[in-house]
Amino acid sequence: MGKSTYRSTFGALLYDAFYIDEFGKLNDDTNTFINSDTRKGFHKNRFTNIFEINGVKSESSNFATISFVNQANPNENSNLILKQHGCPPKGQDNNEGTLYFSNSVIAYWQNILTQKKEWESPINLTVLFAVGTELNRHGLRSFFESQSNMQGIVVISGIEVPRDNPVRIGVSPSTEVLQKALDTIFGVKVQFRVRVLAAFSTGYCGLNVCLQNELLNLSEVERLVFYDCLYLTGADCNTTLSVQKLKSKVDNSKFKLVAYKCTQGANTFADNAKINLHPALLSLFPNAKGLIENLYYNVFYTYLITHRILSSAFEDKIISFPNDSFKNAFEELKMVMPKRGYIISNLEVFKYVFGSNADINKLTVFNDWVRTNKEKLRSFGKFLGSKNIQKSIRGLLWQNTLPGWGGGDGEENHDLLIPEFGWEYLPY
């Protein structure tokens, strides 16, 4: 068996499952080739494949990786409207993006190849500016896999070094970069339109510079989502001006702006203030529509997301129950846990985005679920503890790097947001 901290290895971040709904085969000597001793015995992601070339076997994750020169770097792109500072010199700002496409895209592609036709139906593309490992460690492919309307997602890696006193540099592709990447991946001239823009963590810098410099075609964007990263400034950009630039380019009868407010450190606006009372953001969120604040340091949200990731860890035998009381509380809550991808964070915002008649029959509303299961949640939450307490929820979570890195108390509220609620607004 491997090590309990295996998820922070390069191999696990690319190839292994972080959530039960993405469990595939177990890692063993026949199918594991990077960090193999550390990862052995744990579940590979079901989106990971094994291929063999000239007798050499390798692991391959079911997404495409592209390399591109940062188009938001003024040393690389002289046509920028707003020039951020502190960027690497010319020739030293190469970055990566990872792309995944729904089954409907793959089926369409195979059909046009068979019939030798041109690509006509555009891919509805989501561009997520983030850290870089989210497709696998946040389990995003499950949210796109069965989408029937030709969907794809590209995750753009951000820059934030060092972590304690970070220098944040906005990274963005251009429309031309994405066009070339898609044409190369599919081997034909591809039609696409950017439908959803989103930012998580340091990715807000890339989003800002993309918007203010119009690096992507913004005219068909219908949704912009901030995942707990609504800073007023970043990468020499003003967030309010960036969003206003976007709104000047889109069809505002269709456009929706959504922001998740989960932690103080990831948002500029005051700890105890409603966003619509913040002067700089008032124009962006009239009447606070699109703002999700009910998760903000909500202990029941913390219990939900930590239970979710502990579930896969217990199932994968990465960790074991510290005692019977912990196990009983965990199992009681497990009985009422909604499936991942079926719980609505905020019903008012959900209806704001999808309309008052949105079908929620098969879905669970977070606030309703909490009211119904408050005692079970509280019983589990008694074990929350701290990272330094080995037998606590946070001790198990962070000491074993279950999210893929070793954070600290409270950082789970930020990092585990998208795995739980990314299904709502990342797909178009």
GIBEL-V125804 format. One line per field, one symbol per residue. psi: psi as a letter, one per 20 degrees, with the letter a starting at -180 (. if undefined). burial: 1 if it has 24 or more other C-alpha atoms within 12 Angstrom, else 0. A space follows every 50 residues. Layout:
psi->???
burial->???
This chain:
psi->qbqijhijqggghhiqpiqhijpcqqpahijpipkghhipirpqqijprp rpplipqrqpqmqqpqpqpoijohihoijqgpoqrjqqrpikmprqqpqq qrhhggggghghggilrqogoqpoppooobghjhgghjlhhhhhgjpilm qqppppprpnqrhhmqoppppqrrhhghgggghggijroqprpohpqqqp ciihgggghgghjlhqoihjpippponllmqhrplkqpgghghhgghiir oiihppppppohqghjphqqgjqqhiiogiighhmpkjpipoiiiokohh gghghhgghhghgghikhrrphrhgggggghghhhjpqqpjjppgohghg hhgiqhjpojhjrppghggghhkgghghggiijgbrhiohjrghggghhj lhjjrnbrphihhghjghhgjhhgigq.
burial->01111111101111111111111111100011111101111111111101 00000000111111111111111101100001110011000011111111 11111101100000000010011111111111111111111111101011 11111111110000000111111110111011000100111111111111 11111111111111111111111111111111111111111111111001 00001111111111011110000110000110011001111111111111 11111111111111011111100001101100110011111111111111 01100000000011111011001001110110111110001111111111 1111111111111111111111111111
